């Protein structure tokens, strides 16, 4: 994880990720993050493979979606997915270590577009695109 300066409070990404039970149960690790970026890792376990003995697409999607969430929440205000899609390029198998790298493409108003590549070593496993929306605070007008 990106080092935190001594004596400083956790930032929005650390706070969100620490409370993310779904990601924790899948063994997803936050390796690093910055403004509009995040890198996460997950090792595919026996409970994450489907009947074909390949990583279930839902688990690969969740890894990419979590990287997207970390990148789009790096700016501070609570930001959620407005939509997302994924292209599965190659299968992943039990024991594979997958790394998801999220990058902000554009932010405009309360919306944003983020791309996430999921790789195993140098091989692309999936490409994900997420569209974000920053929630209004209580004191903002609709």
N, C-alpha and C positions, 0 to 999 in steps of 0.2 A: 504494500500500500504506500502511497505517497506519504513521506514523513510529515508529521505534524510538529510545528514548533512547540518547544516546551512551554507549559503554562497557558496554552491557547485552548479554547473550547473546540470540540469537534465541529467540522463544517457540515454543510447540508448533505453531502454525499456520505460521509462517515455515519452521520446520524441515521439517514435512511437505510443504509446497508446493514447497520447493526440491528435494526428492527425487522429485517427481511427474513422471516422464518422460512419461506419457500426456498429461497436461494441457499440458506444455511443447510436445509435438509438435503439438498442436491449436492452439497459439498462445493458450491461455487465460492471462489476466492477473489477478492478485489486486489489486484496486483498494483495498479497505479491509476491515477486520475488527475485531470487538470481541467482547465476551462474548456468545456465542450468536448472532452475526450475521456475515455476510460478503457482499461484493459482488465479483463477477468479471465479466470481459468477454471475448468471443471474436468475431472477425470470421469469417464463413462464407467458406471458400475453395472453389475449384473441386474440390478433392479431398474435400470434405465434402458434396457434393450427390449425390442419388440419380438414378435413371433418369428421373424427372419434373422434374429440374433444380431440386428444392427441397432444403433442408438435410435430410440423413439424420437420422431421429429418434434414432438412437443417438448422434450427435454432440451434439444438443440435450440428450439425457438426460445425457451425460457432463459437459457444462457445469453442469447443475443439480446433479448428483451431487457434483461437485467443490466447488461452493458449500456444499452440505450438509455435506460432509466438513470444510471449513474452519470452519463454524459449530459443529459438534458437537465438534470437537477443540480449540476455544478454551478449554475449561475445564482442559486439561492432560493427564489420563490418555488413553492411546490408546483411541479410540472408532471403531467400524466400523458399517457399515450392517447392520441386521437385516432390512431390507426397504425397498422403495421402489416408488412408482408415479408415473406421469406422465399428464397429459391434454394432448394437443396441441390448441391452440386455433386457431392460424393458421400458415400456412407461412412459412418464412424462406428467403431466396434468397442466392445467391452475392453477396458484398459487404456483406451486412447485418451490422451490429454488434449483437450480442446481449449483454444485461446480465442476469446472474442475481443476485438478491438473496435471501439465505437468512435466515430468522428462526426462532429457537427458540420453539416453542409451549409445551412443557412438558418438564420433566425429573423423573424419579421413580426413586429407586434408581439402578441402572446403565443405565436406559433413557431415551430421549428421543424427542420428535416435533418435526420441523422442516418448515417450508413454504418452498418456493423459487418465486419468480415469475421467469420468463424473458421479457424484453421487448425490443422493437425500438422505440426512442423511447418513445412513449406506448402502443403496442399490445402487448397480452399475446400471446405466442407459445405459452407452455406454463406449466402449473402442476404442481409436483412436490411430493410428500410423502414424506419419509424418516423411517424409524424407526431409531434408533441403539441401540447397546449398547456400554457401556464394558467393555473387557477387564479381567479380573482381573490383578493383578500377581503375580509369583512368590511373594511372601510372604503372599498372601491365601488363606484356606481356601476350598475349593469349596463 
